[in-house]
């Protein structure tokens, strides 16, 4: 069953609020970048936007900018969860916006099913996480759903898969660095690429964006080829000997907020 892709004023208000925050932060030289579905929308403006019931605003920043981010949001009447931020602020900050939205700011890295360090890569795109890194945040989800698959297909339809690590591309160097060093990353990513390709060529064909400049299915294949071809680290090879007998991913914890 396909996840409902919906459109409407709520989605536009949420998106506009997120963009305004990132642009205002940029004017004040505060490091703040969009992640998640709103980042995909910002990077793929030619495709129809999707909306869902969650109203969260998700951002990324760095530990060096943590104090500035906190002051920036507080000046705009965002209410911090002081207890949560004292305990988890080294990796995540939580606020409530004046409109009642949950606001999460990832610090230095994403830690969900797998860990992705982005602290040195937030200057590559003006509004969002780097394209390759954003794609990887979707592909690291073990229980990938169809809205995440749709986001992957939009990114692969809008940006070229290319050798190297150029900004504004899906860089095979960055992709290969991640999946070639960690068998767990490789196993989750290749499994998701195969699942999304099966969806896009079968019952989930409607998840593909209309008239994309690049063929998403072809680019899925290019990433799968690179995942097989890229040299593997010693720790990748050692972990591969154990395989799926031991869980290769983390189970993300949902932290309570005040």
C-alpha positions in Angstrom: 0.0 0.0 0.0 1.4 3.4 -1.0 1.9 6.1 1.6 -0.4 9.0 0.8 1.4 12.0 -0.7 -0.6 15.1 0.2 -0.4 18.7 -0.6 -1.8 21.8 1.1 -1.3 24.9 3.2 0.1 23.1 6.2 3.0 21.8 4.0 3.6 25.2 2.5 3.6 26.9 5.8 6.0 24.4 7.3 8.3 24.6 4.3 8.3 28.4 4.2 9.0 28.6 7.9 12.0 26.2 7.6 13.4 28.1 4.6 13.1 31.5 6.4 15.0 30.1 9.4 17.9 28.8 7.3 18.1 32.0 5.3 18.0 34.2 8.4 20.6 32.0 10.1 22.8 32.4 7.0 22.5 36.2 7.2 23.7 36.1 10.8 26.5 33.6 9.9 24.9 30.8 12.0 25.4 27.3 10.6 21.9 25.8 10.1 20.9 23.4 7.2 17.7 21.6 6.4 17.6 17.8 6.5 14.8 15.3 5.9 11.9 15.6 3.6 11.9 19.4 3.6 15.5 19.4 2.4 14.5 17.1 -0.4 11.8 19.5 -1.4 14.3 22.5 -1.3 16.7 20.5 -3.6 14.0 19.3 -6.0 11.7 22.3 -6.6 10.7 21.1 -10.1 8.9 18.0 -8.6 5.5 18.0 -6.9 6.1 18.4 -3.1 4.7 15.9 -0.7 3.4 16.3 2.8 2.6 14.0 5.6 1.2 14.3 9.1 4.4 15.1 10.9 5.1 18.8 11.5 8.7 18.6 12.6 11.4 20.9 11.4 14.7 19.1 11.1 18.0 20.8 10.8 21.7 20.1 11.0 24.5 22.1 12.6 27.9 21.7 14.2 29.1 21.6 17.8 31.1 24.8 17.1 27.8 26.6 16.2 25.7 25.0 19.0 25.7 28.1 21.2 24.9 30.4 18.3 22.1 28.2 17.1 20.5 28.1 20.5 20.7 32.0 20.8 19.4 32.4 17.2 16.3 30.2 17.9 15.7 31.7 21.3 15.6 35.2 19.8 12.8 34.0 17.6 10.7 32.7 20.5 11.6 29.0 20.0 11.3 27.3 23.4 14.2 25.0 24.2 13.7 21.7 26.1 16.4 22.5 28.6 16.5 19.1 30.3 16.8 17.3 27.0 19.4 19.7 25.6 21.6 19.4 28.7 21.7 15.6 28.4 21.7 15.2 24.6 23.0 18.6 23.4 26.3 17.2 22.3 24.5 15.4 19.5 20.9 16.9 19.2 19.0 20.0 20.3 15.3 20.1 20.7 13.0 23.2 20.6 9.3 24.0 20.2 8.5 26.7 17.6 6.0 29.5 18.2 3.6 27.6 15.9 3.9 24.5 18.0 6.2 22.5 15.7 8.9 20.2 17.0 12.3 21.4 16.0 15.3 19.0 16.0 18.9 20.1 15.3 21.4 17.4 14.7 24.9 18.2 15.9 27.8 17.1 13.8 26.3 13.7 12.8 23.2 11.7 12.2 22.9 8.7 14.5 20.0 6.4 13.6 20.4 2.9 12.1 23.9 4.0 11.1 26.1 7.0 11.9 26.9 9.7 9.3 29.4 12.5 10.2 28.6 15.7 8.3 30.4 18.3 10.4 32.9 19.3 7.7 30.4 19.3 4.9 27.7 21.8 5.8 29.2 24.5 3.6 28.6 22.5 0.4 25.0 23.6 -0.2 23.4 26.9 0.8 20.2 25.6 2.4 20.5 21.9 2.9 22.7 19.1 3.8 25.0 18.0 1.0 23.1 16.1 -1.7 25.1 12.8 -1.3 24.8 13.0 2.5 21.1 13.7 2.4 20.7 10.7 0.1 22.6 8.6 2.6 20.4 9.7 5.5 17.5 8.1 3.6 19.4 5.0 2.5 20.6 4.2 6.1 17.0 3.6 7.3 16.6 -0.2 7.8 12.8 0.0 7.8 12.6 2.3 4.8 9.0 3.3 3.9 7.6 4.5 0.6 7.8 8.2 1.4 11.5 7.7 2.0 11.7 5.8 -1.2 10.0 8.6 -3.0 12.6 11.1 -1.5 15.4 8.8 -2.8 13.9 8.7 -6.3 13.5 12.5 -6.3 17.1 13.1 -5.4 18.2 10.5 -8.0 16.0 12.1 -10.6 17.3 15.7 -9.9 21.0 15.2 -9.5 23.6 13.2 -11.4 25.5 10.3 -10.0 29.1 11.2 -10.8 32.7 10.2 -10.0 34.4 12.3 -7.3 32.6 14.4 -4.7 31.5 17.6 -6.4 28.8 19.7 -4.7 25.5 19.5 -6.4 26.1 15.8 -7.5 25.7 12.4 -6.0 29.4 11.8 -5.6 30.6 8.2 -5.9 33.7 9.1 -3.9 31.7 10.0 -0.8 29.2 7.2 -1.4 32.0 4.6 -1.8 33.9 5.9 1.2 30.9 5.1 3.4 29.8 1.7 2.0 33.3 0.5 1.4 34.4 1.1 5.0 31.5 -0.4 6.9 29.8 -3.7 6.0 26.7 -2.7 8.0 26.3 0.5 6.0 26.9 -1.5 2.8 24.3 -4.1 3.7 21.5 -1.6 4.5 22.2 0.7 1.6 22.4 -2.1 -1.0 19.3 -3.7 0.4 17.4 -0.4 0.2 18.7 0.4 -3.4 17.4 -3.0 -4.5 14.1 -2.5 -2.8 13.6 0.9 -4.3 14.5 -0.3 -7.7 11.9 -3.1 -7.4 9.3 -0.6 -6.3 10.1 1.9 -9.0 9.8 -0.8 -11.7 6.7 -2.4 -10.2 3.8 -1.5 -8.0 5.5 1.7 -6.8 6.2 3.2 -10.2 4.1 6.2 -9.2 6.7 7.1 -6.7 9.0 8.3 -9.5 9.0 12.0 -10.1 7.5 13.2 -13.4 9.9 14.0 -16.3 13.1 13.9 -14.2 16.3 15.2 -15.9 18.1 12.0 -14.8 16.7 8.4 -14.9 16.3 7.4 -11.2 16.3 3.7 -11.9 19.4 3.9 -14.0 21.2 5.9 -11.3 20.1 3.3 -8.6 21.9 0.7 -10.7 25.0 2.9 -10.9 25.1 3.1 -7.1 24.6 -0.6 -6.7 27.5 -1.2 -9.2 29.7 1.2 -7.2 28.8 -0.5 -3.9 30.1 -3.8 -5.4 33.1 -2.3 -7.1 34.5 0.0 -4.4 37.5 -1.4 -2.5 36.5 -2.7 0.9 38.4 -2.0 4.2 39.8 -4.7 6.4 37.1 -4.1 9.0 34.4 -4.4 6.2 35.8 -7.8 5.3 36.0 -9.0 8.9 32.5 -7.9 9.6 31.3 -9.5 6.4 32.4 -12.9 7.7 29.8 -12.6 10.5 27.1 -11.4 8.0 23.5 -11.2 9.2 24.0 -13.6 12.1 24.5 -10.5 14.2 22.5 -7.3 13.8 24.4 -4.8 11.7 22.4 -1.7 12.6 21.2 0.3 15.6 17.6 0.6 16.7 17.0 4.3 17.0 15.8 5.4 20.4 12.9 7.9 20.7 13.9 10.3 23.5 11.1 11.9 25.6 10.7 15.7 25.6 9.2 18.0 28.2 
